[in-house]
Amino acid sequence: MSPKRALFAVGLVVLLSSILIAQVVITSTVVGTVTDPQGATVPGARVTLKNVDTGVQWTASTNSEGNYQFPNLIAGHYTVDVVKDGFSSANSTAIPLENGTTQRMNIALKVGGTPAISTGQLHSILNGFAVS
């Protein structure tokens, strides 16, 4: 191989290596378990994760074991909100998430709360109490 070709090959390898390194994105994950006051897991709870820094949010449901997971997240500050019928909603404080880490945010729900009703349902209820 001629010296020019060898130099070209080395330069090409260095260039391609630097491009590949620039493509690496390190992401993080938030995981957790939702439980009731007795410590039993709560399947089917709606979990909303919000990046406080960007305002972007994601929603998932807990699985049959009460677990949830939000993978492929960027570093930032996140909150978790959980809603399930028969329980009061729960909200976490913002926690920092660093690149390449997994942060566990377990949430314990309290029994109670009122189910959400739509404006139309509210009008129907109020019309039933109308006094003439």
C-alpha positions in Angstrom: 0.0 0.0 0.0 1.4 3.4 -0.9 2.0 6.0 1.8 -0.7 8.2 0.4 -3.3 5.4 0.6 -2.2 4.5 4.1 -2.5 8.1 5.3 -5.9 8.4 3.7 -7.1 5.1 5.4 -5.9 6.3 8.8 -7.5 9.7 8.3 -10.8 8.0 7.2 -10.8 5.8 10.3 -10.2 8.8 12.6 -13.0 10.7 10.9 -15.5 7.9 11.1 -14.6 7.2 14.7 -15.3 10.8 15.7 -18.6 10.8 13.9 -19.7 7.6 15.7 -18.7 9.0 19.1 -20.7 12.1 18.4 -23.8 9.9 17.8 -23.8 8.3 21.3 -26.6 9.6 23.4 -26.6 8.6 27.1 -30.1 8.3 28.4 -31.6 7.6 31.8 -34.7 5.8 33.2 -37.3 6.5 35.9 -38.9 3.4 37.5 -41.1 2.9 40.4 -43.8 0.9 42.2 -47.2 2.3 43.2 -48.7 0.9 46.4 -51.7 1.4 48.6 -51.6 2.2 52.4 -51.1 -1.4 53.3 -48.2 -1.8 50.9 -50.1 -3.8 48.3 -49.2 -2.9 44.7 -51.7 -1.0 42.6 -52.1 -2.2 39.0 -53.7 0.0 36.4 -52.7 3.4 38.0 -52.1 6.2 35.5 -48.6 7.6 36.0 -47.5 10.9 34.5 -43.8 11.8 34.4 -43.0 15.5 33.7 -39.7 17.1 32.9 -39.9 20.3 34.9 -37.1 21.9 32.9 -38.8 21.4 29.5 -42.4 20.9 30.3 -42.5 17.7 28.3 -44.6 14.9 29.9 -45.2 11.2 29.3 -48.0 8.9 30.6 -48.0 5.2 31.4 -50.0 2.7 33.4 -48.7 0.5 36.2 -48.5 -3.2 35.2 -50.0 -6.1 37.1 -47.3 -5.8 39.7 -47.8 -2.0 40.2 -44.6 -1.1 38.4 -44.0 1.6 35.9 -41.0 2.6 33.8 -40.0 5.6 31.6 -36.9 4.8 29.6 -34.8 6.9 27.3 -34.9 10.2 29.2 -32.5 13.1 29.1 -31.0 14.5 32.2 -33.2 17.0 34.1 -35.6 17.4 36.9 -38.7 15.2 36.9 -42.0 14.9 38.9 -44.3 11.9 39.0 -48.1 12.2 39.4 -50.3 9.2 40.0 -54.0 8.8 39.7 -56.2 5.8 40.3 -60.0 5.5 41.1 -60.6 5.0 44.8 -57.4 6.8 45.8 -56.3 10.4 46.3 -53.9 11.6 43.6 -50.3 11.6 44.6 -47.6 14.1 43.4 -43.9 13.8 43.9 -41.5 16.7 44.4 -39.0 17.3 41.6 -36.0 15.0 41.6 -32.8 15.4 39.6 -32.0 12.8 37.0 -28.4 12.5 35.7 -27.3 10.9 32.4 -26.8 7.2 32.4 -28.7 6.6 35.7 -31.9 4.8 36.8 -33.9 6.7 39.4 -36.5 4.9 41.5 -39.6 6.9 42.5 -42.0 4.8 44.5 -45.4 6.3 45.2 -47.8 5.4 48.1 -51.4 6.2 47.4 -53.9 7.1 50.1 -57.5 5.7 50.1 -60.1 8.4 49.2 -60.4 11.1 46.7 -63.3 11.8 44.4 -63.7 10.6 40.9 -63.3 13.2 38.2 -66.5 14.3 36.5 -67.0 16.2 33.3 -68.6 19.6 32.9 -71.6 17.9 31.2 -72.0 15.5 34.2 -71.8 18.5 36.6 -74.6 20.3 34.7 -76.8 17.2 34.8 -76.3 16.9 38.5 -76.9 20.6 39.2 -80.0 20.6 36.9 -81.4 17.9 39.1 -81.4 20.3 42.1 -82.9 23.2 40.2 -85.6 25.0 42.2 -88.4 26.8 40.5 
